[in-house]
Amino acid sequence: MDTPPHARITADIKQRVADGRLRPGERVPSTRQLARDWNVALATAAKALTLLAREGVVVAEPRVGTVVAERPGTPARPRAGTTAEHELTRRRIVGAAIEIADAEGLSELTMRAVAGRLGAATMSLYRHVGGKDDLVMLMVDAAFAEFPLPVERPQGWRERLETSARVQWAAYRAHPWMAGATPLTRPVPSVALLQHSEFVLEVLQETGLDAATRMYVVILIYSFVQGIAAHIELEQQARAATGVTDEEWMTGQEEFLRGITATSPAFAGLLDELGEFDLDLDRLFAFGLQSLLDGLTKLIEPR
């Protein structure tokens, strides 16, 4: 019987450690590198590294990667503050991932970062989640589930759409990274998000709108909330990159704004009339939502 690919990879790494090509403390090839080198799936490469870690040949070092153990072949005892294998659960992994994304943004989320936060081996995470894409899907579902829809459902279509939009807005407010993780054209298979669709479609069935229009109404509400919420994440990213707040940035544009009088008199006049203007995203959301619902009223309840 042919040796399984993951076993061949494991044997090769062991041999390289035994003959000194890989020394204690040195990084071993990553999952992606092994997958390329051996022309196997990422899951197969991950399985090989998991087996090596279980046998004590390699260990995962937070912010470093997987390295050869100091005493290859002797399984390491868990360090203080680490998560033992039997304590690792999907729920804990998702919770740690959400903490990272909330604090640093989705761009900083990696399986290694999650493992580092939990004090676990990176490869051990793959026993519970299929990879980063799978993890993000679980994160979205968990984050939206923190903001459940009311048990007592409003009867009117307008009240139902407004309730769904406000609950979604609260979720995005708490977890801004979700706006970049839930693309409109590639919807995340989230049970929590599907509940919003059901919540709205249930009442839209009574309006007489055709199926395509009902679907567009659902998508319109969702994309409106997501579109406003995306700016929360963008502002956080800009502040992290520059150290400048949005108020400070606007102050730096005063010279430009003073120079627009000749080219944009209408806009200049608006600025004079506004005086001190603070762009409040919560207020913008509320204004936009009511305007959107007013427009849908003309469609659903024509006179």
N, C-alpha and C positions, 0 to 999 in steps of 0.2 A: 504494500500500500504506500502511495506517495506521502511524503512528509508534508503536513499542512504548511502554508506560507508563513503563518505567524510563528510556527515552531522553527522554521529555517532562519527567520530573522533573529529569534531568540538565541539560537545556537551560534549564529555569526557574532552577535554582540558579546556573548560569553567568551568566545574564542579570542576576540580582540582584547578583552579585558585580561584573559589568561596570558597572552603573549606580550602584554605591555603596550599594545597600540593605543589602548584606552586606559589611562591611569586614574586612580582614586581622585575624585574631585573634578575630573574633566567632564564636560558636557557630552552626552551621547546624542546621536542624531535625533532631531525632532520627529514627531509623528508625520508631519508633512514631508520632511526630507526622506524618511524611511519609505513612505508611500511612493515617492518619486523614484528612489533608488531601486526598489524591488518591484515597481509596477503593480502595486496592490492598492486596495481601498484604504482610506484613512482608518476605518474601523479595524481592519486587519493589523495595521501598524500600531494602533492604540492597544490592541489586545496583546501584542508582543511586549510592549513596554510595561503594560500592567502585570504580565507574567514575570518579567524581570524584576519589577519592584516587589512583587509578592515573594520572590525567592531571595530578595536582599542583594541583588546584583547592582541595582540602581536605586537612587532615592530622588525625590522631587524637592528642589530647593526654591522657596518663594523668590520671585524676581530674578531667578537665575535660570531655572529650567531643570531638566532631568540630568543628573550627574552620576558617575560611578560611585558606589558606596565606598566609604573608607575601608571597610573590611568586607569585600565582595563575598556574597554567599551567606552573610549573617543578617537576617532581617532586623532592621533597626527598630528600637522601641520608640513609641510616639513621644515627641518632645512635649514639654509643658506648653499648654495652650494650643496643642494641635487637636485635630479631630480624628479619633480612631475610626478605622474602616467601618465598624459595625454601627457607629454613631452617625455616619453620613447618610443623609436622606435627600430625596429630590426637593422636598420643601425647604430644607436648610440651604441647599445649593441655590435655589431660586431666590430665597430671601437675601442671601449674600450678594447675588448678582444685582438685585434691585438696589441694594445699598450702594454698590459701586456706581451704577448708572445714575442714581439720584445725586450722588456727590460729585461725580467726575464726568458724566455724560456717557452715552452709549459707545462713543468712539474709543473710550478707554476700557471697555469691557472685553476681557479675554478669559478663556478658560483658566489660564495660568493665574490671572489676577484673582479670580474666584477661589481657586485652590489656595492661593496665598492668604486670603482673608480667613479661610476656614482652617488653615494649617494642615491641609491635606495634600496628598499627591495628586498632581494634575490628572494623571491617567485614571485615578479612582472615580473622578467625576463622570467618566463615560459609562460607568455601570448604571448611572441613574438618568443621564441625558445623552442624546445622540450627538451633540456638538453645539456650537454657538447658536446656529440658526434655530435649533430645537429649543435651546435655553431661552432665547429671546421670545419665542412664541409662548413659552410657559410663563415668562415674566409679564408679558402683556396681559395674559389671562388672569394671573394673580393680582396684578395691579388694578385692573378694572373690577375684579371681584371685591376689592376693598370698598367699592362704592356701589352697593346694590341698588337696583331699582325698587321703588316702593311696592309693598305687597298690595296695598289698595290702589288699583289702577284708575287714573282719571278717565272719565268716559268720553270727553270730547277729543277730537283729533288734534286740535291746537294745543290743549293742555298736555296731551300725551307726548307730542313732539317736543314741546318746551321742557317737559320733565326729563326726557331722554337726553336732550342737549345739555341741560344743566348738570346732570349727573356725569356725563362724559367730560364736561369742562372741569368739574371738580377733580376727576381722575387725572386729567392732563396737568392741571395745576400742581397736583401733588407729585406727579412723575413726568416732567416735561420731555424726557427722552423718548416717550412713547410716540410723540408726533412724528419722529423720524423712523419709527419701527413699524408703522402701520400704513404702508403705501396704499393709495386708493386703487391703483390698478392691479395690485397683488395683495389682496386682503389676507390678513393673518387668520388662520383657522382657530379663532378663539371662541370658546363657549360663552364667555361673558359678553363679548361683542355681539354674538348671535342673539343673545337675549334682548339686546337693544333693538335689533332688527325685528324680532318677533313682537316686542312691546309696541313698536310703531306700526308694523304691517297689520297687526290684529285689528286696529281701529281704522286704518286706511281702507280696509276691505269694504267698509260700510259707506265710503264716500262716493262710490260709483266711478272712481278713476280706473283707467285700464291698467294692466299689469306693468307695462313699461313705465308709465307715469308714476305709479306707486314706487317702483324701484328707484327712479330718479329722485323722488322725494326723500327716500331713505338715504341715498348717497349724498344728496345735497346737504342735508342736516349734518351728516357725519363729516363731510369734507369742510363745511363751514367751521365747525368746532376745531377740527384738526388744523385748519389753515391759520386760525388765530393763535392756537396753542403753539404752533411751530416757532413763533417769535419769542416765546419764553425761553426755549432752548437756545435759539440763536443769540439772544441777549446774554445768556449765561456763558456761551462759548466766546463771544466777543469780549466780555469782561475778563474771563480767564486768560485770554490771549494777550490783552492789552493792559489790563489792570485799571481800565478807565470805565466809569459807570456811564449809563446812557445820558444822564444829566450833564456830566462832565464833557462828554463827547459833543452834545448840543452846544454847550458853552463855547467850545472850540470852533464852531461853525458860524459864529456871530458875524465875522467879517464877510463871509460868503453871503449870508442872509441880507446883510446891509447892501450888498452889491446887486441884488436882484430887482431893485425898484424899477430900473429902466427896462429890463427885459421881461419882467413878469409883474406888471402893475397890479393885476387882479390878486395875485398871490401875496404881493407886498401889502396890499390893502387889507387882505384877510389877516395877515400877521399883526398889523397895527390894531385891528379890531379885536383880535383874540387877547392880546396882552400876554400874560403868563399862561401858557397852555401846557398841561401835563397829559401826555398820552397814557391813559389808564386802560390796560388791556381788559380788565374786568368790565369797565364801562363800555368799551368798544364791543365786547362780546354781547353784552345785554342789548345795546343799541342795534347791532347787526341781527341778533336773533329776532327781536321784535319786528324789524323791517322785513326780514325773511318770511316770518309767519304772516305778516300783513299781505305780502305778495302772494303767498300760497292761499290765503283766504279768497282772493279774487279768482283763483283757479278752482278751488274746491267748492266754494259757495258763491258761484256767479249769480248776479241778480237778474 
